[in-house]
Amino acid sequence: MRLVRSAWQERILFLILGIIIGEYCGMPWAIFSKGPSYPVVYRTDDSAFSSTQSNDTAPQLIKQEEGAGANANTGAGSKHRAEPPSPVTSPATTFDREKVAAKTVPLVDELLESDEFRRNIGKLEWIKQHIQRMNSTWANAFQYIKDKHPVLISAPKRILLIPGLLTEKSPFDFAGMAFKGGYLGELVQWGDLLAVLHTLGHQLTIETQVRGLLARAQAIKDSKFHLIFTDYIGLHEMRGRRILEGPVKCRIRLLDSFGTEPRAIFKAYPGNLRVSANLRGFGLPSFKQFWTLYPHTPDNSFLGHVGNLPEVTEPVERRNQAVVYGKEAKFFGQSHSYLKVVSQYFEVHTTTNGSPQELKTLDAAFPHINHGVIPQSNLSRLLRQSKVFVGMGFPYEGPAPLEALAAGCVVLQGRFKKPLNSESTQFFRGKPTWRALKTQHPYLSDFIGPPYVYSVDLFNHTEVEEALTAISALKAEDFKPVIQHEFTANGYTERVGNYIHYQDFCQDLDLSNAANGKQATSSALASKQTVDKSIDYDISHETCTWFVPGNFWLKVNLSTPVTVCVVTVYLAPSIDIANKWKNVLNPLNISLLDAENKLVASQLYTDSRQSTRIWQVPKCPVAHYVKVESIFSDSKTEERQGAICDIVVSSDVKQQSNKAYWPDISHLVEVVGDSGESCSDACMRKKMVCEPVYFDKLNNKEALAKNFHCEKHGSATALAAPINLMTALPGYVAQEKKCLRSDDIMLLGCSGSSAGTERLCPCRKYKPGQVALS
């Protein structure tokens, strides 16, 4: 940090005044917020604070929460913990404090009136209204970050946002149906993301048309944008247009409501064979690039949304009424008798859209008042008038229940007799997640619970009536706004700011998809004619270079001399070689060459069953080329086909011995799971969360021997082991009395489990009310 001598005394004075105000004056910014104050219950994982606050979560409550979180997690009793280093580039924690102190609030009106919004207004109208109603909330969030975490607004980035769901390639008209009872969860997610990125001071570019994406293709490839936010629809389009190449992939952040698990990178083929499908999910380096709506998939990053306290312009009397969570008549299918029970305790209100016949059927099923589809401001008022927000088991994991809790309603939601997953319910079929939902909204039951959230079997009327009786017994003052810190604008901005500042997945030089050029000795580069026709083409041509009969080598030019510490080669074997792996050895040689093609270092691998080869290069030499050779040892070459799908070169010596982690490695707690238990559940059982960035510390013989009585040690690869076992490593297989580690690093995740296997899990404690941070 550069100090200006003439300003030194002023800066010290500013710092002292900031400490005095922040520590002793309690709520320095609450006096500037609009709207009347009202009581609020602030939930943490094991306690609740009660206070009086204005529209946004008051800094006083956050101060209490952060102090409790720091003491609980560090064990040192310190009130604040220094920001941890980045796992890759270690962003500077020193910055120009004078420059940050001079920053003014970036009002959201500036975003909404910008050329980017005007140009896309036809697709962004609902999002614009959503952002507008929380204008003052985002101003308070900026001030919170400026006071508490100024480093997070010290380095603005250029960010491109491609909401694929709003493009012409989307299978559903999200923008057109937003005001007609359509799905709003994804629009809330994009709206809050736009607002928070603007609040943090980043320069935004928005594209909602494919032609606009194509116009920016070269700028994307030339790394003109630090980050690119999109969704699966946008990512498909980027790949199809050959924009998703090389360095672009590490800059992607994918909005993914329901999560993507590591096992999603493998496809099932006849004979229970698995072959890597578009290796690592479109070639993205980390599953942490997938940002989810709730913290249900620790392998991903929890983005969330803002379930903020509503703007209160006048007092509203709370009545003995319930609001049903269901905007479409089809959601009510099997809930008629359940809602009839609810109507015996509360006057039932709905905000439902449907055909005249559908609405007539609902009128006959149970007594209720239907308001139809109403504006957000009217819905907010209706919720503040009501005591209960009633879920019917579907939709799953939407944002509406958080809004209801923030309005002071108690949430009544469905609990399932048999957990729902991709095998038991059509909704999750085809989605890249295998987690099982025990309730309609697992976050509410796992992190909040009674007396604010009741989860019941909707078909057990006795259980339903017991919950309704408990809610009816509550006094008027018991219906207080309840909101987790991570779902306030302050907590959301804090979390996203940390991600953008500390997460960096571009540490490796990614050489996949010919981004830096490929050279071969002959025409041995694969063509469609040489590829086994039984292979799914998703894994060929676009992402992989195939071996064919005869010696084959692939040489990649690093453009300039590079210090090489780690070389990782990802392979996708063919059907033939995978079926006959017991009898076939396909040696693979990896070499580093200098600018004159002289050998610098090399490593020979002989085991054809390994689909990931990681070479930690001794002494980190400087090289100009990486050469990968497939060496066929006899004449049976027609059976020896396979493909190179990725070559990743790292210049970071820290990867070998002194890797920096975020969250900091000091938070790692090793936990042994029960037999057949996932690491997600094992950590949750210990009141912690699974942190996948720590897996490399546990996926080794020493860590396993420390935690298990291992009679044997071994490693497993996805071609030789069942996929359930591969996603449940490292761990101990009781039947074999054997400790197993994984050779496929991209399958090291929190969500996997396998019967008879005890997992070794990387857990960490978290801030109460902010599960993503430690």
Secondary structure, DSSP 8 states (H G I E B T S, - for coil): ----GGGHHHHHHHHHHHHHHHHHSS-TTGGGS-S--EEEEEE-SS-EEEEEE-SS--HHHHHHHHHHHHHHHHSS--S-------SSS---S---HHHHHT-----HHHHHTSHHHHHTHHHHHHHHHHHHTTHHHHHHHHHHHHHH-GGGGSS--EEEEE-GGGSTT-SS-HHHHTTTT---HHHHHHHHHHHHHHHTT-EEEE--SHHHHHHTHHHHHTT--SEEEE-HHHHHHHHHTT---GGGGGGEEEE-TT---GGGGEEEETTTEEEESHHHHHH-S-GGGEEESSTT-TTSEE----------SS-----SEEEES-SBGGGGTT-HHHHHHHHTTSEEEE--B--HHHHHHHHHHS--EE--S--HHHHHHHHHH-SEEE--S-S-S-SHHHHHHHTT-EEEEEEEEEEE-TTT-GGGTTSS----EEESSHHHHHHT-TTTEEEE-TT-HHHHHHHHHHHHT--GGG---EEEGGGSHHHHHHHHHHHHHH----SEEE-GGGTT-EE-SSTTS--GGGS-TTS-GGGSSSS-EE--SS-EEEEEEEEEEEE-SEEEEEE---HHHHHTTTT----EEEEEE-TTS-EEEEEEE--TT-SEEEEE-TT--EEEEEEEEE---SS-GGG---EEEEEEEE--GGGTS----SS-GGG-EEEE--TT--HHHHHHHTT-EE-GGGHHHHSSHHHHHHHS--SEEEEE-TTTS-HHHHTT-SEEEGGGTEEEEES-GGG--SS---TTEEEEEEEE--BTTBTT--
